[in-house]
């Protein structure tokens, strides 16, 4: 069964534009290989971090929204944990849009 997820991750700010694109595409490909659908990637830009992480003061924020089985998230997060480009990541399971709309319609 597929669920809707949102993964936000922060890449090191010292990566070249080409390496940024390659890294983003790598994670998109991992999701596709794991059977994910409706993958949306949003480049949120370079921002200053609230505190220093791994000697980094800035990071490039990337947001991915997708529909996938839970096993895909485990594979994606393992790849991010082992990556030197990723400073931090967080995956949140979203509520189904259909369920949310049905609740609003009945209220």
C-alpha positions as CSV (number, residue, x, y, z in Angstrom):
1,X,0.0,0.0,0.0
2,X,1.3,3.4,-0.9
3,X,1.2,6.5,1.4
4,X,2.0,10.1,0.7
5,X,5.3,11.3,2.1
6,X,7.3,14.5,2.3
7,X,11.0,14.4,2.7
8,X,13.0,17.5,3.4
9,X,16.7,17.3,3.2
10,X,19.6,19.8,3.5
11,X,22.6,19.5,1.2
12,X,26.0,21.0,1.9
13,X,26.2,24.6,0.5
14,X,29.7,24.1,-0.9
15,X,28.6,21.7,-3.6
16,X,28.8,22.8,-7.2
17,X,25.5,23.4,-9.1
18,X,26.2,20.2,-11.2
19,X,26.8,18.1,-8.1
20,X,23.6,19.5,-6.5
21,X,21.6,18.4,-9.6
22,X,23.2,15.0,-9.6
23,X,22.5,14.4,-5.9
24,X,18.8,15.5,-6.3
25,X,18.4,13.2,-9.3
26,X,20.1,10.3,-7.4
27,X,17.4,10.5,-4.7
28,X,14.6,10.8,-7.3
29,X,15.9,7.7,-9.0
30,X,16.1,5.8,-5.8
31,X,12.4,6.6,-5.2
32,X,11.4,5.6,-8.8
33,X,13.3,2.3,-8.4
34,X,11.4,1.5,-5.2
35,X,8.0,2.0,-7.0
36,X,7.2,5.6,-6.0
37,X,4.8,7.7,-8.0
38,X,4.0,11.4,-8.4
39,X,7.4,12.5,-7.3
40,X,7.6,16.3,-7.0
41,X,11.0,18.0,-6.2
42,X,11.1,21.6,-5.0
43,X,14.5,23.4,-4.7
44,X,14.0,25.7,-1.7
45,X,17.3,27.4,-2.1
46,X,20.4,28.2,0.0
47,X,19.6,29.3,3.6
48,X,21.5,29.9,6.8
49,X,21.2,27.1,9.3
50,X,20.0,27.8,12.8
51,X,23.2,26.3,14.2
52,X,26.3,24.8,12.8
53,X,26.0,21.2,11.6
54,X,29.0,19.2,10.5
55,X,31.0,22.5,10.3
56,X,28.4,23.9,7.9
57,X,26.7,27.3,8.5
58,X,24.5,27.2,5.3
59,X,22.7,24.5,3.5
60,X,20.6,24.0,0.3
61,X,17.1,22.9,1.2
62,X,15.3,20.4,-1.0
63,X,11.7,19.2,-0.6
64,X,10.3,16.0,-2.2
65,X,6.7,15.0,-2.1
66,X,5.8,11.5,-3.4
67,X,3.5,8.5,-3.1
68,X,5.4,5.4,-2.1
69,X,5.4,2.2,-0.1
70,X,7.0,2.5,3.3
71,X,9.9,0.4,2.2
72,X,10.9,3.1,-0.3
73,X,11.4,5.6,2.6
74,X,13.7,3.2,4.4
75,X,15.9,2.8,1.3
76,X,15.9,6.5,0.6
77,X,16.9,7.5,4.2
78,X,19.6,4.8,4.3
79,X,21.2,6.4,1.2
80,X,20.9,9.8,2.7
81,X,22.4,8.7,6.0
82,X,25.5,7.2,4.2
83,X,25.9,10.3,1.9
84,X,28.4,13.0,2.6
85,X,26.4,15.6,0.7
86,X,23.4,15.4,3.0
87,X,23.6,17.3,6.3
88,X,20.1,16.5,7.6
89,X,16.9,14.9,6.4
90,X,13.4,14.3,7.7
91,X,10.5,12.3,6.3
92,X,6.9,12.9,7.3
93,X,4.0,10.8,6.4
94,X,1.2,13.0,5.0
95,X,-2.5,12.5,5.5
96,X,-4.3,11.3,2.4
97,X,-5.7,14.2,0.5
98,X,-9.0,12.4,-0.3
99,X,-9.5,11.7,3.4
100,X,-8.8,15.3,4.4
101,X,-11.2,16.6,1.7
102,X,-13.9,14.1,2.9
103,X,-13.6,15.3,6.5
104,X,-13.8,19.0,5.4
105,X,-16.9,18.2,3.3
106,X,-18.8,16.6,6.2
107,X,-17.9,19.3,8.7
